[in-house]
């Protein structure tokens, strides 16, 4: 078995994954305070990995990270405020001190989730596809001719930091108007919580509020604005790659009737696609938020 670790912009998931891609044990922690974040990440991972190593035979560990990864190092993860962090070396050293020597691999989270959906989920059977992981930020990956595309020196295909609004809202990357700023589901929820004075940003609470207040004009405007920005960003990707299918994962996969259906309608029936494709397949991730954990074991 393998351990898959998914470090997100607001949570860490650690799972024990068998050879069929099934998670048989999972631990999760939500990140509320990002001060001294590196220390919190390495301590939480080390503690839980050691527990799993004590109870099971593990032959490898994979880590999915929301940012630029080269080798053993997180070069930049803007939503966590991390730069040049040699996480793999630190974890290996911690495990050696505990008496364990094990191989650890690391890759961008969007790429990991795409690998999982390609092998076990919604993208199985498609040779050319695009995966978008929409949550705190927007992870992304392109599969071409059945293989994950990556640039030579960095992961590449950072659709999240293409600009869709000139001089728009500030992004954590330092630019303005990035697709990620407008497509972030976390930001979408935060705006609703603030506008309607909700007590919790919890996904189920927000979804329940939207369902019960679907006729509220202010809420409808906020949803329509979000869908408009999201559809513009995704249509740009479709116009460049013309994939067989697009898979939408992350927390977005929990918003099927609320956001997914309006988004499909905007892409297929709106005036956004150059080739006016009605055959474009737009799917929700089958593995949902578990894709990162499972995909980390496929690196």
Residue pairs with C-beta under 8 A, 6 or more apart in sequence:
1 16
1 17
1 18
1 19
1 24
1 56
1 57
1 58
1 59
2 16
2 17
2 58
2 59
2 60
2 61
2 62
2 297
3 14
3 15
3 16
3 17
3 49
3 52
3 58
3 60
3 61
3 62
3 297
4 14
4 15
4 17
4 23
4 61
4 62
4 64
4 292
4 293
4 294
4 295
4 296
4 297
5 12
5 13
5 14
5 15
5 45
5 49
5 61
5 62
5 63
5 64
5 293
5 296
6 12
6 13
6 14
6 15
6 63
6 64
6 109
6 112
6 289
6 292
6 293
6 296
7 41
7 63
7 64
7 65
7 66
7 77
7 80
7 109
8 31
8 66
8 109
8 135
8 136
8 292
9 31
9 66
9 79
9 80
9 135
9 136
9 137
9 186
10 30
10 31
10 135
10 136
10 186
11 28
11 29
11 30
11 31
12 28
12 29
12 31
12 41
12 44
12 45
13 26
13 27
13 28
13 289
13 290
13 292
13 293
14 26
14 27
14 28
14 44
14 45
14 48
14 49
14 52
14 293
15 23
15 25
15 26
15 27
15 290
15 293
15 294
16 23
16 24
16 25
16 26
16 52
16 56
16 58
17 23
17 24
17 293
17 294
17 297
18 24
21 116
21 119
21 120
21 294
21 297
23 290
23 293
23 294
25 52
26 290
26 293
27 48
29 44
31 37
31 40
31 80
34 80
34 81
37 80
37 81
37 82
38 82
38 85
38 87
41 87
42 87
42 90
42 91
42 94
45 91
46 91
46 94
46 95
46 98
49 61
49 91
49 95
50 95
50 98
50 100
52 58
53 95
53 98
53 100
53 102
58 102
59 102
59 103
60 102
60 103
60 104
60 105
60 297
61 91
61 102
61 103
61 104
61 105
62 104
62 105
62 106
62 107
62 112
62 295
62 296
62 297
62 298
62 299
63 87
63 88
63 104
63 105
63 106
63 107
63 296
64 106
64 107
64 108
64 109
64 112
64 113
64 292
64 293
64 295
64 296
65 74
65 77
65 87
65 106
65 107
65 108
65 109
66 77
66 79
66 80
66 108
66 109
66 110
66 136
66 137
66 139
67 74
67 75
67 76
67 77
67 78
67 79
67 80
67 82
67 108
68 74
68 75
68 76
68 77
68 108
68 154
68 155
69 75
69 106
69 107
69 108
69 155
70 153
70 154
71 88
71 106
72 86
72 87
72 88
72 89
72 104
72 106
73 84
73 85
73 86
73 87
73 88
73 89
74 82
74 83
74 84
74 85
74 86
74 87
74 106
75 83
75 84
75 154
76 82
76 83
76 84
77 83
77 85
78 137
78 171
78 172
78 173
78 174
79 136
79 137
79 172
81 172
87 106
88 104
88 105
88 106
91 104
92 101
92 102
92 104
95 101
95 102
105 296
105 299
106 299
107 155
107 296
107 299
108 139
108 141
108 155
109 133
109 139
109 292
109 295
110 131
110 132
110 133
110 138
110 139
110 140
110 141
111 139
111 141
111 148
111 150
111 155
111 295
112 291
112 292
112 295
112 296
112 298
112 299
113 131
113 133
113 139
113 141
113 249
113 250
113 285
113 287
113 291
113 292
113 295
114 123
114 129
114 131
114 141
114 143
114 148
114 247
114 291
114 295
115 141
115 148
115 295
115 298
115 299
116 287
116 290
116 291
116 292
116 294
116 295
116 298
117 123
117 124
117 131
117 247
117 249
117 285
117 286
117 287
117 291
117 295
118 124
118 126
118 129
118 131
118 143
118 148
119 298
120 286
120 287
120 294
121 247
121 285
121 286
121 287
121 291
122 245
122 247
122 283
122 284
122 285
122 286
122 287
123 129
123 131
123 143
123 245
123 247
123 283
126 143
126 243
126 244
126 245
126 281
127 143
127 144
127 145
127 146
127 244
128 143
128 144
128 145
128 241
128 242
128 243
128 244
129 142
129 143
129 243
129 244
129 245
129 246
129 247
130 140
130 141
130 142
130 143
130 237
130 238
130 241
130 243
130 245
130 246
130 247
131 139
131 140
131 141
131 142
131 143
131 246
131 247
131 249
131 285
132 138
132 139
132 140
132 159
132 234
132 237
132 246
132 247
132 248
132 249
132 250
132 252
133 139
133 140
133 249
133 250
133 285
133 291
133 292
134 183
134 184
134 185
134 230
134 248
134 249
134 250
134 251
134 252
135 184
135 185
135 186
135 250
135 251
135 252
135 289
136 184
136 185
136 186
137 160
137 180
137 184
138 159
138 160
138 179
138 180
138 183
138 184
139 160
139 250
140 157
140 158
140 159
140 160
140 237
141 148
141 149
141 157
142 148
142 149
142 157
142 241
142 243
143 149
144 241
149 156
149 157
150 156
150 157
151 157
159 179
159 233
159 236
159 237
160 178
160 179
160 180
160 183
161 171
161 173
161 175
161 178
161 179
161 180
162 178
162 179
162 233
162 236
163 175
163 176
163 177
163 178
163 179
164 177
164 178
164 179
164 182
164 229
164 232
164 233
164 236
165 176
165 177
165 182
165 229
166 177
167 176
167 177
168 176
168 177
168 178
168 181
168 182
169 176
169 177
169 181
169 182
170 176
170 181
171 177
171 178
171 180
171 181
173 180
179 229
179 233
181 187
182 226
182 229
182 230
182 233
183 229
183 230
183 233
185 250
185 251
185 252
185 255
186 201
186 251
188 222
188 226
189 201
189 203
189 206
190 201
191 222
192 198
192 206
192 209
192 210
192 219
192 222
193 200
193 201
193 206
195 218
195 219
195 222
196 209
196 213
196 219
198 205
198 206
198 209
199 205
200 206
203 251
203 254
207 254
207 255
207 258
210 219
210 223
210 258
211 258
213 219
214 220
223 258
223 259
223 262
224 262
226 259
227 259
227 262
227 263
227 266
228 266
230 259
230 263
231 263
231 266
231 267
231 270
231 272
232 272
234 246
234 263
234 267
235 267
235 270
235 272
235 273
237 246
238 246
238 267
238 273
238 277
238 280
239 273
239 274
239 275
242 275
242 277
243 280
244 281
245 280
245 281
245 282
245 283
246 280
246 281
246 282
246 283
247 283
247 284
247 285
248 260
248 263
248 282
248 283
248 284
248 285
249 284
249 285
249 287
249 288
249 289
249 291
250 285
250 289
251 289
252 259
252 260
252 284
253 260
253 284
253 285
253 288
253 289
254 288
256 284
260 284
263 282
264 282
266 272
267 273
267 280
267 282
268 277
268 278
268 280
268 282
273 280
285 291
287 294
